[in-house]
Amino acid sequence: MTPRGRPRLPDTGRGYADAVPSRPLSSTAPVELARAVASTLRGRDLAAVAAGLTYFAGLGVVPWLLLAVWGASVISSPEQVAVWLADLRLLVPPEMGARPVFDALVRAGLELGPWGALVTILPATFYGEGLRRASLRLSPRRDRFTGWRARLSLLPLVLAVPFLALGVFATAPLLAHLARIGGFAGTLGQVVVAFHVSFVAIGVVVTWGFRVVAPGGPAWVPVLLGAFGTSAVLSGFLQGFLLFLALPIDLGIPFGGLDIVGAIVAIALWMFVLHVLLLLGWAATEALDRRRRGHRDGVPVADEAPGPQGTPDTPDGPPPAAAVTVGAGR
């Protein structure tokens, strides 16, 4: 009985769930997270999966850049975007001949037009298919119409990317001013501004990719933690890419003096490493979501039964006889 004489409701029984014990963060949480990521990647060829995603990125990265430039010019004006991109041109190191490529990309984006943008959307959406297929290779589950579902789920970014690009372009005058100042202060300010601007833009895109495009639909909290953590790594990685472009290296030497071949191979290698980091971030997001679901259900994460193993584009069928641990087997 309660102090007021009313009967106390039972703590357990039909209609009542057992209280879930609180699980405060411990010093071993990073180690446990690393083990969960390793369990996702165990038995998987991460390099091969990242190489496949890099192939899809090769199909989609230029269309996305064109859509970003053209969409930003529609929101603002072609003249304003051209001025901002002229300032950003100062940040492109001239040592490896990247500035003519930058100029050609800007010119093509500004002249794309509505019909050109509509056609460009098709190859741009291939990146979504690559991300979903790569995720399914690392964490197999049943999935139908993988390619079309991934491409359609990426379409909302066609509207979001121009606004994100506009925010990046708008910082061009400040970045150009810092580049002209030079020295330690100017270089440090340039790196800090560029890092934070790209961190926000990439974080929004990666959040959509992890939450909507990739399979599984993790909860928002682990998605935001994983996506923006991944964005921080990728933003720093892109700063390293700009530093690489400033190195006085002849990329054509290993290919008989064919500079264009050397440049393509170098960009492909950088994109490959970038996608290894991206997939590691996705695996960490999956691990965070599994831990959240395990804590919510009041069971240890290791005891949580994963979904059935399958391959992309396979129809739903009867569940397997035995549960398959996520990350085990092919």
HUZI-V232657 format. One line per field, one symbol per residue. phi: phi as a letter, one per 30 degrees, with the letter a starting at -180 (. if undefined). psi: psi as a letter, one per 20 degrees, with the letter a starting at -180 (. if undefined). A space follows every 10 residues. Layout:
# HUZI-V232657
phi: ???
psi: ???
This chain:
# HUZI-V232657
phi: .deciddddd dbkdjbcddd ddbddcdced dddddddddd ddiccddddd dddddddddc ddeddddddd dddddcaedd dddddddded dddddcidde dddddddddd cdiddddddd dedddddddd ddddddddbd adabhedddd ddddeedddd dedddddddd deeddddddd diiddddddd dddddddded ddddddeddd dcdddjhddd dddddddddd dddddddddd ddddddddcc ddedbiiddd dddddddddd dddedddddd dddddedddd dddddddibd ddddddddda beicddbddd dbdcddjcic
psi: qrhjiqqpqq hrapipqqpp qqnqprijgh ghghhhghhh ipjqnhghgh gghhghhhhi gghhgghggg ghhggeqhgg hhgghhghhh iopihjkhgh ggghggghgh jgrghhhghh hghhihhggg gghghhhhnp rppqlgghgg ghiihhihhh ghgghhhghh igggghghhh gaaggggghg ggghghghgg ghggghgggh hggqrhmqrh ghggggghgh hgghghghhh ghhghipmpo iigikkjnhh ghgggggggg hghghggghh hghhggghhg gghghhikqq hhipprrqpa qqjpqqaqqr hqqpppiqa.
